[in-house]
Amino acid sequence: MKKYFYRLLTKYLSIYIRPENTVIEINPKNEYLGQFLKSSTFKKVFVQPLPGQVEKEDNSLTADYIVLNGNLHYERDIQSFMERIHLMSESYSRILICYYSALWRPLINLATSLRIRTETPEYNWFSPSDLKNFTILSGFEIVNEGQRIIFPVYLPIISNFLNRWIAPLPVFRWFTMVNIAVLRPLHKSQFSDIPSVSIIVPARNEQGNIREIVKKLPKMGVNDELIFVEGNSTDDTWREIQAVQQKYEGQVDIKIAKQDGKGKGDAVRKGFDIASKEILMILDADMTVSPEELTKFYKAIRNNTGEFINGSRLVYPMEQEAMRFFNLMGNKFFAIAFSYVLNQPLKDTLCGTKVISRSNYQNISKNRSYFGNFDPFGDFDLLFGASRIGLKIIEIPITYKARTYGSTNIDRWRHGFILLKMLLFAARKIKFI
């Protein structure tokens, strides 16, 4: 029973932990996580809360992931214990906390009294709202939280069916045994005082918008760069990009490239590969989102309000004909579905304006194959990746405008079915595993 339980738990933790990550398990109760986790660097560390003022003593304790597997149930001072963990972590560290649902307390206590399990009875039983309060008090923020394992005993076929397909469903997940919370430490921003920005603009048949983008682009960092990636246009977009680069030489750092493949996602990835600054931004060339809006995104990521900043077009009123009815319905559907699959509230998954740090993008890029490589826009690719590495995703409402030049490059039905396929694929990799 115990080995089956820990194999399940390891599978859920492996959504976040990749083999190349460094992992520390704090005060482990047994050897199972170390045996089953496929991490090249796994350490066990024993930590006790310190009374009063706590000082950081050992920089070697920093890691990509710090795992607390049931520890908080045995701590008499959870706040002090978590404050100590906070000092051990870096801005990039993610803390994975596994704790039992109080609904299972009678069964767990019964198993302990019958010596089916060897652990001593849990000292603390707390709710998700209690944990949220402890995280705030100790300098953390909950990024994600999910419920797992509704049948902890192994029975062929039945156990897999219940734990994989039934436990994640609404209502049923209220009765699961284990909660897994992902926390990030609220340190100062990982950036320099005034980080610079690479703005990537994928452009296909957008000749009439190129100059306006350069004119309206706000100054954010000290040495920002603007990267146009032209995507097999049938108008004079490429010639216009070249002309603008020459005109603003010495005033704006403009880099230009032609994409090798097809689709916005391919163009974005090429732009990101060219980019050299600390913060990466995507701005659609259709000007439906004004370049001036980027200052809000810059402020949010620089101040560490979020780590993946996503635009939302569905808060403020839109200009007339900015979004067709079926496109609007599709956006609302994917927002609801994504919120469920990723356990994070999202209002607009398909807004083209997105911001992430270069280092976090590189982490996502290393593991892109986990979700497949068939996203034509790059939006879902980034959202899935950001969720998997435990980034704090926030949305910034923007005013969505109607096009003034050209026509949309989106085939709503064909692309909609591709996105639905991606969603189902990702659900099997994150939610139903």
C-alpha positions in Angstrom: 0.0 0.0 0.0 2.7 2.5 1.0 4.8 1.9 -2.1 1.7 2.4 -4.3 0.8 5.6 -2.5 4.3 7.1 -2.9 4.6 6.1 -6.5 1.3 8.0 -7.1 2.6 11.0 -5.1 5.9 11.0 -7.0 4.0 11.0 -10.3 2.1 14.1 -9.3 5.2 15.9 -8.1 7.0 15.0 -11.4 4.6 17.3 -13.2 6.8 20.0 -11.8 10.1 18.3 -11.1 12.2 17.4 -14.1 15.3 15.1 -14.1 17.7 18.1 -14.4 16.3 19.9 -11.3 17.9 20.1 -7.9 15.5 18.8 -5.2 15.6 18.9 -1.4 13.2 17.0 0.8 12.9 18.5 4.2 12.8 16.2 7.3 11.8 13.0 5.3 9.9 10.3 7.0 11.0 7.5 4.7 13.1 6.8 1.6 10.4 6.5 -1.0 10.4 10.0 -2.7 14.2 9.8 -3.1 13.9 6.3 -4.7 11.1 7.2 -7.1 11.8 10.8 -8.1 13.9 11.0 -11.3 16.1 13.9 -10.1 19.8 13.9 -10.8 20.4 16.0 -7.6 18.2 14.9 -4.6 19.2 15.8 -1.1 17.6 15.2 2.3 17.9 18.0 4.8 16.7 18.1 8.5 15.5 21.5 9.6 14.1 22.8 12.9 12.3 26.1 13.4 14.4 28.7 15.2 12.8 30.8 17.9 12.8 34.6 17.5 15.0 36.1 14.8 16.0 33.6 12.1 19.1 34.1 10.0 20.2 32.3 6.8 23.1 29.9 7.7 23.7 27.6 4.7 23.6 28.8 1.1 24.1 25.2 -0.1 20.5 24.5 0.8 19.1 26.4 -2.2 17.4 24.2 -4.8 14.9 24.4 -7.7 12.4 22.5 -5.6 12.0 22.1 -1.8 9.6 19.3 -0.9 7.6 19.2 2.4 5.9 15.9 2.4 3.5 15.8 5.4 5.9 17.8 7.6 3.5 20.5 8.6 1.2 18.0 10.3 4.0 17.4 12.9 5.2 21.0 13.4 4.1 22.7 16.6 5.0 26.1 15.2 4.3 26.0 11.5 4.9 29.7 10.9 8.5 29.6 12.4 9.2 26.4 10.4 8.1 28.0 7.1 10.1 31.2 7.9 13.2 29.0 8.1 12.3 27.4 4.8 11.9 30.9 3.3 15.4 31.8 4.2 16.7 28.6 2.6 15.0 29.4 -0.7 15.9 31.6 -3.7 13.6 33.6 -5.9 13.5 30.8 -8.4 12.8 28.1 -5.8 9.4 26.4 -5.6 8.2 24.8 -2.5 6.0 21.7 -2.9 3.8 21.0 0.1 1.9 17.7 0.4 -0.7 17.5 3.2 -3.7 15.4 4.1 -7.3 16.5 3.8 -9.0 16.7 7.2 -11.8 14.6 5.8 -9.5 11.6 5.9 -8.5 12.2 9.5 -10.6 9.4 11.0 -9.4 6.8 8.5 -5.7 7.9 8.9 -6.0 7.8 12.7 -7.6 4.3 12.4 -4.8 3.1 10.1 -2.2 4.4 12.6 -3.9 2.7 15.6 -4.1 -0.6 13.7 -0.4 -0.2 12.8 -1.2 -0.3 9.1 1.0 2.8 8.9 4.1 3.3 11.1 4.0 7.1 11.4 3.0 8.7 14.7 -0.4 10.4 14.8 -0.5 13.8 13.1 -0.3 16.8 15.5 -1.9 19.4 13.2 -4.8 19.2 10.9 -5.4 22.3 8.8 -7.4 23.5 5.9 -6.3 25.0 2.6 -7.3 28.4 4.0 -5.1 27.8 7.0 -2.2 27.0 4.7 -2.8 30.2 2.7 -2.6 32.2 5.9 0.6 30.5 7.0 2.2 31.2 3.6 1.3 34.9 3.8 2.7 35.2 7.3 6.0 33.5 6.3 6.7 35.3 3.1 5.3 32.9 0.5 2.6 32.9 -2.1 0.5 30.0 -3.3 0.9 29.6 -7.1 -1.1 26.5 -7.6 -3.0 23.9 -5.5 -4.5 20.6 -6.5 -6.2 17.6 -5.0 -5.1 14.1 -5.6 -5.6 10.4 -4.6 -9.1 9.2 -3.8 -8.3 5.5 -3.5 -4.8 5.0 -1.8 -5.0 1.2 -1.9 -3.8 -0.7 -5.0 -6.4 -2.8 -6.8 -5.7 -3.6 -10.5 -7.7 -1.4 -12.9 -9.9 0.1 -10.2 -7.2 2.2 -8.5 -5.9 3.7 -11.7 -9.4 4.5 -12.9 -10.4 6.2 -9.7 -7.2 8.1 -9.1 -6.6 9.1 -12.7 -10.0 9.9 -14.1 -12.4 10.4 -11.2 -10.3 12.2 -8.5 -9.6 15.3 -10.6 -13.3 15.9 -11.4 -15.4 18.6 -9.8 -17.1 17.5 -6.6 -15.1 14.3 -6.5 -11.9 16.2 -5.8 -13.4 17.5 -2.5 -13.1 13.9 -1.2 -9.5 13.3 -2.2 -6.8 12.4 0.4 -3.9 14.6 -0.6 -3.5 18.3 -1.3 -0.4 19.5 -3.2 0.4 23.2 -3.0 3.1 25.0 -5.0 4.5 28.1 -3.3 6.9 30.7 -4.4 9.0 32.9 -2.0 8.3 36.6 -2.3 11.8 37.8 -2.5 12.8 40.9 -4.3 12.7 40.8 -8.1 15.3 38.7 -9.8 16.1 41.6 -12.2 18.5 44.4 -12.0 17.2 47.8 -10.9 16.1 48.7 -14.5 15.9 45.5 -16.6 15.9 45.9 -20.4 13.3 44.4 -22.7 13.2 42.5 -25.9 9.8 43.2 -27.7 9.1 40.5 -30.3 6.6 41.4 -33.0 5.6 38.6 -35.4 4.4 40.3 -38.6 2.6 38.7 -41.5 0.8 41.0 -44.0 1.1 43.9 -41.6 2.8 46.5 -43.8 0.5 49.3 -42.8 1.2 48.9 -39.0 5.0 48.6 -38.8 5.8 52.4 -38.6 3.1 53.0 -36.0 4.5 50.3 -33.8 7.9 52.0 -33.7 6.4 55.4 -33.1 4.2 54.3 -30.2 6.6 51.9 -28.5 7.3 53.2 -25.0 10.7 53.3 -23.4 10.8 50.8 -20.5 14.3 49.5 -19.8 17.7 51.2 -20.4 18.6 49.3 -23.6 15.4 47.9 -25.0 15.4 46.1 -28.4 12.6 45.7 -30.9 12.6 42.5 -32.9 10.4 42.1 -36.1 10.0 38.6 -37.4 8.4 38.6 -40.8 6.2 35.5 -41.6 5.9 34.8 -45.4 3.8 37.9 -46.2 2.2 38.5 -49.5 2.3 42.3 -49.2 5.4 44.5 -48.6 5.8 43.9 -44.9 9.4 42.8 -45.2 10.4 45.8 -47.2 8.6 48.1 -44.7 10.5 46.4 -41.8 13.8 47.0 -43.6 12.9 50.6 -44.3 11.9 51.3 -40.6 15.1 49.7 -39.4 17.2 52.1 -41.5 15.1 55.1 -40.6 15.4 54.6 -36.9 19.0 53.5 -36.8 20.7 55.0 -33.8 17.4 55.9 -32.2 15.8 52.5 -31.7 17.6 49.2 -31.5 15.7 47.2 -34.2 16.6 43.7 -35.2 14.8 42.0 -38.1 14.5 38.4 -39.3 12.4 36.1 -41.5 10.9 33.1 -39.9 11.9 29.7 -41.2 8.6 27.8 -40.6 5.0 28.8 -40.5 2.6 30.2 -37.9 2.9 32.8 -35.2 4.3 30.3 -32.6 7.3 29.6 -34.9 7.9 33.3 -35.4 7.7 34.0 -31.6 10.2 31.3 -30.9 12.6 32.6 -33.5 12.3 36.1 -32.0 13.0 34.7 -28.5 16.1 33.0 -29.8 17.4 36.3 -31.2 16.5 38.3 -28.0 19.2 39.3 -25.6 17.5 41.2 -22.9 16.2 40.1 -19.4 12.5 40.5 -20.2 10.7 39.1 -23.2 7.5 40.6 -24.5 5.2 39.6 -27.4 3.3 42.3 -29.2 1.0 41.5 -32.1 1.6 43.5 -35.2 -2.1 44.1 -35.9 -2.2 47.0 -33.3 -5.3 45.6 -31.6 -3.3 46.1 -28.4 -1.6 49.5 -28.3 2.2 49.4 -27.7 1.7 51.9 -24.8 -0.1 49.2 -22.8 3.3 47.3 -22.5 4.3 49.6 -19.6 1.7 47.9 -17.4 3.2 44.5 -18.2 6.7 45.8 -17.5 5.8 47.2 -14.1 4.1 43.9 -13.1 7.1 41.7 -13.9 9.7 44.1 -12.7 8.0 44.4 -9.3 7.6 40.6 -9.1 3.8 40.9 -9.0 3.8 38.0 -11.4 6.3 35.9 -13.4 4.2 35.2 -16.5 2.1 38.2 -17.4 -0.9 37.6 -19.7 -3.1 40.2 -21.3 -6.9 40.0 -21.0 -9.1 41.5 -23.6 -12.4 40.4 -21.9 -12.6 43.0 -19.1 -12.9 46.4 -20.7 -15.4 47.1 -23.5 -14.0 46.3 -27.0 -14.2 48.5 -30.0 -16.9 47.5 -32.5 -15.9 44.6 -34.6 -12.7 44.0 -32.7 -13.7 40.4 -32.0 -16.2 38.3 -33.9 -19.0 36.5 -31.9 -17.7 33.0 -32.4 -14.1 34.1 -31.6 -15.5 35.6 -28.3 -17.3 32.4 -27.5 -14.1 30.4 -28.3 -12.0 32.6 -26.0 -14.5 32.2 -23.1 -14.6 28.4 -23.5 -10.8 28.0 -23.6 -10.5 30.4 -20.6 -12.8 28.2 -18.5 -11.2 25.0 -19.7 -7.7 26.2 -19.1 -8.6 27.5 -15.6 -9.8 24.0 -14.8 -6.8 22.1 -16.3 -4.1 24.4 -14.9 -5.8 25.1 -11.5 -5.3 28.8 -12.0 -8.0 31.4 -12.9 -7.6 32.7 -16.4 -10.0 35.0 -18.3 -8.3 35.2 -21.7 -5.9 32.5 -22.8 -5.5 33.7 -26.4 -4.5 37.3 -26.0 -1.3 37.7 -28.0 0.4 40.0 -25.5 2.5 38.0 -23.1 5.6 38.7 -21.0 8.1 36.4 -19.3 11.7 36.6 -18.1 14.3 35.3 -20.5 15.6 32.8 -17.9 12.1 31.4 -17.3 11.4 31.1 -21.0 14.6 29.1 -21.4 13.4 26.7 -18.7 10.1 26.3 -20.6 11.9 25.8 -23.9 14.0 22.9 -22.5 10.9 20.9 -21.8 8.6 21.9 -24.7 8.3 18.3 -25.9 6.4 17.4 -22.8 3.2 19.0 -24.2 4.0 18.4 -27.9 5.1 20.9 -30.5 1.9 21.7 -32.5 0.8 25.0 -31.1 0.3 27.4 -34.1 0.2 30.5 -32.0 2.6 29.9 -29.1 0.0 31.0 -26.5 -0.8 27.6 -25.1 2.8 26.5 -25.4 3.8 29.3 -23.0 0.9 28.9 -20.7 1.3 25.2 -20.3 5.1 25.6 -19.7 4.6 28.5 -17.2 2.2 26.4 -15.2 4.4 23.3 -15.2 7.4 25.1 -13.8 5.3 26.8 -11.2 5.3 30.4 -12.3 2.9 32.9 -10.9 0.5 33.8 -13.8 -1.4 37.1 -13.6 -3.6 38.8 -16.2 -3.5 42.5 -17.1 -6.7 43.9 -18.6 -6.2 45.8 -21.8 -8.4 47.6 -24.3 -8.9 45.6 -27.4 -9.1 47.6 -30.6 -10.4 46.9 -34.1 -7.9 46.5 -36.9 -7.2 49.5 -39.0 -5.1 47.7 -41.6 -5.3 44.2 -43.1 -7.3 41.2 -42.0 -6.9 38.6 -39.4 -4.5 35.7 -39.9 -6.7 33.4 -37.8 -8.8 30.6 -39.2 -11.2 30.3 -36.3 -12.5 26.8 -37.0 -9.3 25.1 -38.2 -7.2 26.7 -35.5 -9.9 26.2 -32.9 -9.8 22.4 -33.4 -6.0 22.4 -33.2 -6.3 24.3 -29.9 -8.9 21.9 -28.6 -6.6 19.0 -29.5 -3.8 20.7 -27.5 -6.1 21.3 -24.5 -7.1 17.6 -24.4 -3.4 16.5 -24.8 -2.3 18.8 -22.0 -5.2 17.7 -19.7 -3.8 14.1 -19.9 -0.3 15.4 -19.0 -1.3 17.6 -16.1 -4.7 16.9 -14.8 -5.6 13.2 -15.6 -2.3 11.4 -15.1 
